Amino acid sequence: MKWMVIILLVFMLVCGSAFGATLNLKATWTANTEPDMKEYRLYRTDGTRTLIGTITHPTTSYNFSVTVTDGSSGTLTFVLTAVDTNNNQSADSATASYSYNLDTTPPTSPKNLSVQNQ
């Protein structure tokens, strides 16, 4: 059993990039000024709606990480909600988008190069 764990760890270290790449992102927004504000909730909304984090008020920024497929490109979308002390949650904020391109394939070589005397 111990050898299986060691082999799995080595495989993950050597081939870890095959599982995905990590994007380190930062969300920022304007503070809600209502006196009974408790927190904000950040959601990723491309695909399934997923809670990214719960942020205590009055903070107006949040650092987080998202894993995407290596070599991929696309657009991630996020929304923020405000929550008051009675746990009432606001409607979604406007959508914020983040476009990424992790393409690591080099372009094809130029063709038909020639050199002449000036």
SULJOCOR-V956230 format. One record per pair of residues at least 4 apart in sequence whose C-alpha atoms are under 7 Angstrom apart, sorted by sequence separation. I is the first residue (numbers start at 1). J is the second residue. D is the distance in whole Angstrom. If there is no record, write none. Layout:
<<I & J & D> <I & J & D>>
//
This chain:
<<1 & 5 & 7> <2 & 6 & 6> <3 & 7 & 6> <4 & 8 & 6> <5 & 9 & 6> <6 & 10 & 6> <7 & 11 & 6> <8 & 12 & 6> <9 & 13 & 6> <10 & 14 & 6> <11 & 15 & 6> <12 & 16 & 5> <17 & 21 & 6> <45 & 49 & 5> <83 & 87 & 6> <84 & 88 & 6> <44 & 49 & 6> <45 & 50 & 7> <83 & 88 & 5> <84 & 89 & 7> <43 & 49 & 6> <44 & 50 & 5> <83 & 89 & 4> <43 & 50 & 5> <44 & 51 & 6> <82 & 89 & 6> <83 & 90 & 6> <43 & 51 & 4> <44 & 52 & 6> <81 & 89 & 7> <82 & 90 & 5> <42 & 51 & 6> <43 & 52 & 5> <81 & 90 & 5> <42 & 52 & 5> <81 & 91 & 6> <42 & 53 & 5> <81 & 92 & 5> <41 & 53 & 6> <42 & 54 & 6> <80 & 92 & 6> <81 & 93 & 6> <41 & 54 & 5> <79 & 92 & 6> <80 & 93 & 5> <40 & 54 & 6> <41 & 55 & 6> <79 & 93 & 5> <39 & 54 & 7> <40 & 55 & 5> <79 & 94 & 6> <39 & 55 & 5> <40 & 56 & 6> <79 & 95 & 5> <39 & 56 & 4> <40 & 57 & 7> <78 & 95 & 6> <79 & 96 & 6> <38 & 56 & 6> <39 & 57 & 5> <77 & 95 & 6> <78 & 96 & 5> <38 & 57 & 6> <77 & 96 & 6> <78 & 97 & 6> <37 & 57 & 7> <77 & 97 & 4> <76 & 97 & 6> <77 & 98 & 6> <75 & 97 & 6> <76 & 98 & 5> <75 & 98 & 5> <76 & 99 & 6> <75 & 99 & 4> <74 & 99 & 6> <75 & 100 & 6> <74 & 100 & 6> <31 & 58 & 7> <73 & 100 & 5> <74 & 101 & 7> <73 & 101 & 4> <31 & 60 & 6> <72 & 101 & 6> <73 & 102 & 6> <30 & 60 & 6> <46 & 76 & 6> <72 & 102 & 5> <73 & 103 & 7> <29 & 60 & 5> <46 & 77 & 5> <71 & 102 & 5> <72 & 103 & 6> <28 & 60 & 6> <29 & 61 & 6> <45 & 77 & 5> <70 & 102 & 6> <71 & 103 & 4> <28 & 61 & 4> <44 & 77 & 6> <45 & 78 & 5> <71 & 104 & 6> <27 & 61 & 5> <28 & 62 & 7> <44 & 78 & 4> <45 & 79 & 7> <26 & 61 & 7> <27 & 62 & 5> <43 & 78 & 5> <44 & 79 & 7> <26 & 62 & 6> <27 & 63 & 6> <43 & 79 & 5> <26 & 63 & 4> <42 & 79 & 6> <43 & 80 & 6> <25 & 63 & 6> <26 & 64 & 6> <42 & 80 & 5> <25 & 64 & 5> <41 & 80 & 6> <42 & 81 & 7> <24 & 64 & 6> <25 & 65 & 6> <40 & 80 & 7> <41 & 81 & 5> <24 & 65 & 4> <40 & 81 & 6> <41 & 82 & 7> <23 & 65 & 5> <24 & 66 & 7> <40 & 82 & 5> <22 & 65 & 6> <23 & 66 & 5> <39 & 82 & 6> <40 & 83 & 6> <22 & 66 & 6> <23 & 67 & 6> <39 & 83 & 5> <22 & 67 & 4> <38 & 83 & 6> <39 & 84 & 7> <21 & 67 & 5> <22 & 68 & 6> <37 & 83 & 6> <38 & 84 & 5> <20 & 67 & 6> <21 & 68 & 5> <37 & 84 & 4> <38 & 85 & 5> <20 & 68 & 5> <21 & 69 & 6> <36 & 84 & 5> <37 & 85 & 6> <20 & 69 & 4> <21 & 70 & 5> <36 & 85 & 6> <19 & 69 & 7> <20 & 70 & 5> <18 & 70 & 6> <17 & 70 & 7>>
//
